[in-house]
Amino acid sequence: MTKLLLSVHVLVAILAVGSITVAASMFPRQALRAIGGEGPKVAALLHRVCRGYALAGIAVPVFGIATGAQLGVLGDAWLIVSLVLTAGAAGLLALAILPGQRTLLTLAEAPGGVEAARPVAARLTMLTGVFNLLWAVVVVLMIVRPGSTTGA
């Protein structure tokens, strides 16, 4: 059962979180291009990808906790830190990145929104970088597992 839980956890992490990190990273540039007259279709698609995979991404910690319970490591510091960082990344996505994307989409459809959009896009780019960095740290913690007896 542990192998199945771990497999689902890793697959969902790759598919959901990977998709979010790529789409969220591409979004600010595409939104600015949309404001420049190319239409918001690509930016709107990237926003839908982020929203949709954010919902699917809820399975990552769910299966991660189930796997940790099966392995008996729920109290290990590396797992607790990973869960805190995951919660931080989820909060950042839900409370700042997705609303920032909606704001840029609104500006893309408004006439003369270019100047107002630049600082929003810059902030969104920075927040997306922090989001990606949080996930990178979680991945490293999952691989290294400080205190692991497996030698990995």
C-alpha positions in Angstrom: 0.0 0.0 0.0 2.9 2.4 0.8 4.2 2.0 -2.8 0.9 2.9 -4.2 0.4 5.9 -2.0 3.9 7.2 -2.7 3.5 6.6 -6.4 0.2 8.6 -6.5 1.8 11.3 -4.3 4.8 11.7 -6.7 2.7 11.5 -9.9 0.2 14.2 -8.7 3.1 16.4 -7.5 4.8 16.2 -10.9 1.6 16.7 -12.9 -0.2 19.2 -10.8 2.5 21.2 -9.1 4.7 21.1 -12.2 1.9 22.4 -14.4 1.2 25.2 -11.9 4.8 26.3 -11.7 5.2 26.4 -15.5 1.8 28.2 -16.2 2.3 30.6 -13.3 5.8 31.5 -14.5 4.6 32.2 -18.0 1.5 34.1 -17.0 2.9 37.6 -16.3 4.6 37.9 -19.6 1.6 36.6 -21.5 -0.7 39.0 -19.6 1.5 42.0 -20.5 1.5 40.8 -24.2 -2.3 40.6 -24.0 -2.5 44.2 -22.7 -0.2 45.2 -25.6 -2.9 44.2 -28.0 -2.4 40.5 -28.6 -5.6 39.5 -26.8 -5.9 37.8 -23.4 -6.5 34.2 -24.7 -3.2 32.7 -23.8 -3.1 34.5 -20.4 -6.6 33.4 -19.7 -5.7 29.8 -20.5 -2.7 29.9 -18.2 -4.9 31.2 -15.4 -7.3 28.4 -15.9 -4.5 25.9 -15.8 -3.3 27.3 -12.5 -6.8 27.3 -11.0 -7.6 23.8 -12.2 -4.3 22.2 -11.2 -4.4 24.0 -7.8 -7.5 22.0 -7.0 -5.9 18.8 -8.2 -2.8 19.7 -6.2 -4.7 19.3 -3.0 -4.0 15.6 -3.5 -0.3 16.1 -3.1 -0.3 16.7 0.7 -3.2 14.3 1.2 -1.3 11.4 -0.3 2.0 12.7 1.2 0.5 12.5 4.7 -1.0 9.1 4.0 2.4 7.9 2.8 4.1 9.4 5.8 1.7 7.7 8.1 2.3 4.3 6.4 6.1 4.9 6.8 5.8 6.1 10.4 7.5 9.4 9.8 4.8 11.9 10.5 6.7 13.3 13.5 10.0 13.7 11.6 11.2 17.3 11.3 11.8 17.1 7.5 8.2 16.1 6.9 6.8 18.8 9.2 8.9 21.5 7.5 7.8 20.1 4.1 4.2 20.4 5.2 4.6 23.9 6.5 6.3 25.0 3.2 3.6 23.2 1.2 0.9 25.1 3.2 2.9 28.4 2.6 3.0 27.7 -1.1 -0.7 26.8 -1.2 -1.5 30.0 0.7 0.6 32.1 -1.7 -1.1 30.6 -4.7 -4.6 31.0 -3.3 -4.2 34.4 -1.7 -1.8 36.2 -4.0 -0.9 34.5 -7.3 -4.4 33.6 -8.5 -5.9 36.9 -7.4 -3.0 38.7 -9.1 -3.6 36.8 -12.3 -7.3 37.8 -12.2 -6.2 41.4 -11.7 -3.9 41.3 -14.7 -6.6 39.7 -16.8 -9.0 42.5 -15.9 -6.4 45.1 -16.8 -5.8 43.3 -20.1 -9.4 43.8 -21.1 -9.5 47.5 -19.9 -8.3 50.2 -22.3 -5.0 51.8 -21.3 -4.2 49.3 -18.6 -0.5 48.9 -19.6 0.9 51.3 -17.1 -1.2 49.9 -14.2 -0.3 46.4 -15.2 3.5 46.6 -15.1 3.8 46.8 -11.3 1.2 44.1 -10.8 3.1 41.9 -13.3 6.4 42.5 -11.6 4.9 41.6 -8.2 3.3 38.5 -9.6 6.6 37.5 -11.2 8.3 37.8 -7.8 5.6 35.9 -6.0 5.6 33.1 -8.5 9.4 32.9 -8.0 8.9 32.5 -4.3 6.2 29.9 -4.9 8.6 27.9 -7.2 11.4 28.2 -4.6 9.2 26.8 -1.9 8.4 23.8 -4.0 12.1 23.3 -4.9 12.9 23.2 -1.1 10.1 20.7 -0.5 11.5 18.5 -3.3 15.0 18.6 -1.8 13.6 17.8 1.6 11.7 14.8 0.2 14.8 13.5 -1.5 17.4 14.2 1.2 15.2 13.5 4.2 17.5 14.7 7.0 18.0 12.0 9.6 17.0 9.2 7.2 18.4 5.8 7.9 18.3 4.8 4.2 21.4 6.8 3.5 19.7 8.8 0.7 
